[in-house]
């Protein structure tokens, strides 16, 4: 199921990229839609660039140079066509767990880069598929949040512990909204933070993401 949903998000993102064009803004600072397309192509096809997506320093600089060069030199329509063709054969076995979050986030990065965005509806299956990734993903991306006992919850659901600490905070939202919030899209996600006021302020302002 997650692979089918990842493929649906991939197709929807490709449609949207062609609709908005290469110069459209995204929520990724400094990136246009062309940079987004280049990133997605390189991520699946260039292991040397993939290292720079999680490692700092020279690895990150190499990934940034490769993304900028690819965005500027490869025709936008060709990049989108490569994304639409799906991952390379070796990656297809892990397409769901590897790509469902990635393509959901980047689709919303394009959708929500305008002032008149609204959340998509009718995503119950997608929300259910995103939920299992929340605990481990949120724990990783909040490692620089200090002294907060962090819990996450779906609306009306039981909270799930993510981090230990002195100040308790609960983040409540649909799994997709939690995903965006803890990927650093805090101002463009619909998540409610409750609990210790200083802890809430820490979650809202601390460095977050990879």
C-alpha positions as CSV (number, residue, x, y, z in Angstrom):
1,X,0.0,0.0,0.0
2,X,2.8,2.5,0.9
3,X,4.4,1.9,-2.5
4,X,1.2,2.6,-4.3
5,X,0.7,5.8,-2.3
6,X,4.3,6.9,-2.9
7,X,3.8,6.4,-6.6
8,X,0.6,8.5,-6.4
9,X,2.4,11.3,-4.6
10,X,5.2,11.1,-7.2
11,X,2.7,11.4,-10.1
12,X,0.8,14.2,-8.4
13,X,4.1,16.1,-7.8
14,X,5.1,15.7,-11.4
15,X,1.8,17.0,-12.6
16,X,2.1,20.0,-10.3
17,X,5.7,20.8,-11.3
18,X,4.7,20.9,-15.0
19,X,1.7,23.1,-14.1
20,X,3.7,25.7,-12.1
21,X,6.8,25.7,-14.3
22,X,10.5,25.7,-13.4
23,X,10.7,29.1,-11.8
24,X,7.9,28.6,-9.3
25,X,8.8,29.1,-5.6
26,X,8.9,26.2,-3.1
27,X,9.1,26.1,0.7
28,X,12.8,25.0,0.4
29,X,14.8,28.2,0.9
30,X,16.6,29.2,-2.3
31,X,15.0,26.5,-4.4
32,X,12.7,26.9,-7.3
33,X,10.6,24.1,-8.8
34,X,13.6,23.3,-11.1
35,X,15.9,22.8,-8.0
36,X,13.2,20.5,-6.5
37,X,13.1,18.4,-9.7
38,X,16.9,18.2,-9.8
39,X,17.1,17.2,-6.2
40,X,14.6,14.4,-6.7
41,X,16.4,13.0,-9.7
42,X,19.8,13.1,-8.1
43,X,18.6,11.7,-4.8
44,X,17.5,8.4,-6.5
45,X,20.3,8.2,-9.1
46,X,23.5,9.6,-7.6
47,X,24.6,8.0,-4.3
48,X,27.4,10.6,-4.0
49,X,24.8,13.3,-3.9
50,X,22.6,11.3,-1.6
51,X,25.3,11.4,1.1
52,X,25.1,15.2,1.1
53,X,21.4,15.1,2.0
54,X,22.2,13.8,5.4
55,X,25.9,14.7,6.0
56,X,27.2,18.2,6.5
57,X,30.3,19.9,5.3
58,X,31.9,18.9,2.0
59,X,29.1,16.3,1.4
60,X,26.4,18.9,1.7
61,X,28.3,21.4,-0.5
62,X,28.8,18.7,-3.2
63,X,25.1,18.0,-3.2
64,X,24.2,21.7,-3.4
65,X,26.6,22.2,-6.3
66,X,25.2,19.1,-8.2
67,X,21.6,20.3,-7.6
68,X,22.4,23.8,-8.8
69,X,24.2,22.5,-11.9
70,X,21.5,20.0,-12.8
71,X,18.7,22.5,-12.3
72,X,20.5,24.9,-14.7
73,X,21.7,22.5,-17.4
74,X,19.0,19.8,-17.7
75,X,15.7,20.8,-19.3
76,X,13.0,21.0,-16.7
77,X,10.6,18.7,-18.7
78,X,13.3,16.0,-18.9
79,X,13.9,16.2,-15.2
80,X,10.2,15.8,-14.5
81,X,10.0,12.9,-16.9
82,X,12.8,11.1,-15.1
83,X,11.0,11.5,-11.8
84,X,7.8,10.3,-13.3
85,X,9.5,7.2,-14.7
86,X,9.9,5.9,-11.1
87,X,13.0,4.9,-9.1
88,X,15.8,2.8,-10.4
89,X,15.2,-0.9,-10.3
90,X,17.2,-1.5,-7.1
91,X,15.2,1.1,-5.2
92,X,11.8,-0.2,-6.3
93,X,11.7,-2.8,-3.6
94,X,11.8,-0.1,-1.0
95,X,9.9,2.6,-2.9
96,X,7.2,2.9,-0.3
97,X,9.2,3.4,2.9
98,X,11.9,5.3,1.1
99,X,9.7,7.7,-0.9
100,X,6.2,8.1,0.6
101,X,7.4,10.8,3.1
102,X,9.8,12.4,0.6
103,X,7.2,12.9,-2.1
104,X,4.5,14.0,0.3
105,X,6.7,16.7,1.8
106,X,8.0,18.0,-1.6
107,X,4.5,18.0,-3.1
108,X,3.4,20.2,-0.2
109,X,6.5,22.3,-0.6
110,X,5.3,23.4,-4.0
111,X,1.6,23.5,-3.1
112,X,2.1,25.6,0.1
113,X,4.6,28.1,-1.4
114,X,1.6,30.3,-2.3
115,X,-0.6,32.4,0.1
116,X,-3.9,30.7,-0.9
117,X,-3.0,27.1,-0.1
118,X,-5.4,24.8,1.7
119,X,-4.8,21.3,3.0
120,X,-5.8,18.5,0.7
121,X,-8.8,16.4,1.7
122,X,-9.7,12.7,1.2
123,X,-6.2,11.5,2.3
124,X,-7.2,9.0,4.9
125,X,-5.2,6.1,3.5
126,X,-2.2,8.4,3.0
127,X,-2.5,9.7,6.6
128,X,-2.6,6.2,7.9
129,X,0.5,5.3,5.9
130,X,2.4,8.3,7.1
131,X,1.7,7.7,10.8
132,X,4.1,4.7,11.3
133,X,7.0,7.0,10.3
134,X,6.2,9.7,12.8
135,X,7.9,8.4,16.0
136,X,11.4,7.6,14.6
137,X,11.4,10.4,12.1
138,X,10.3,13.0,14.7
139,X,12.9,11.8,17.2
140,X,15.6,12.1,14.6
141,X,14.6,15.6,13.5
142,X,14.1,17.0,17.0
143,X,17.5,15.9,18.3
144,X,18.5,19.6,18.9
145,X,15.3,20.3,20.9
146,X,16.5,20.7,24.4
147,X,14.9,19.5,27.6
148,X,11.5,18.7,26.2
149,X,9.4,15.6,26.8
150,X,7.8,15.5,23.4
151,X,4.6,13.6,22.6
152,X,2.8,13.5,19.3
153,X,-0.9,12.7,18.6
154,X,-3.4,12.4,15.9
155,X,-6.6,14.4,16.5
156,X,-8.7,12.4,19.0
157,X,-6.0,9.8,19.3
158,X,-3.7,8.6,22.1
159,X,-0.4,10.6,22.4
160,X,2.8,8.7,21.6
161,X,6.0,9.5,23.4
162,X,8.9,10.7,21.2
163,X,11.5,12.3,23.4
164,X,12.2,12.5,27.2
165,X,13.0,15.7,29.0
166,X,11.9,18.1,31.7
167,X,9.2,20.1,29.9
168,X,6.2,18.2,28.5
169,X,4.8,19.2,25.1
170,X,2.3,17.5,22.9
171,X,2.1,18.2,19.2
172,X,-1.3,17.3,17.7
173,X,-2.1,17.1,14.0
174,X,-2.8,14.8,11.1
175,X,0.2,12.7,10.3
176,X,0.9,14.7,7.2
177,X,0.8,18.0,9.1
178,X,3.1,16.6,11.8
179,X,5.5,15.4,9.1
180,X,5.7,18.9,7.6
181,X,6.0,20.5,11.0
182,X,9.0,18.3,12.0
183,X,10.6,18.7,8.6
184,X,10.9,22.4,9.4
185,X,7.8,23.6,7.6
186,X,6.4,24.9,10.9
187,X,4.7,28.1,9.6
188,X,3.0,26.2,6.8
189,X,1.6,23.3,8.8
190,X,-1.4,22.9,11.0
191,X,-0.2,21.5,14.2
192,X,-1.3,22.4,17.7
193,X,1.3,22.5,20.5
194,X,0.1,22.2,24.1
195,X,1.9,21.9,27.4
196,X,4.7,23.8,29.2
197,X,4.9,27.3,27.6
198,X,8.7,27.3,27.6
199,X,8.8,23.9,26.1
200,X,6.3,25.0,23.4
201,X,8.5,27.9,22.6
202,X,11.5,25.6,22.4
203,X,9.7,23.3,19.9
204,X,8.6,26.3,17.8
205,X,12.1,27.8,17.6
206,X,14.8,25.2,18.0
207,X,16.7,24.0,15.0
208,X,14.8,21.1,13.5
209,X,15.2,18.7,10.7
210,X,18.3,16.9,9.4
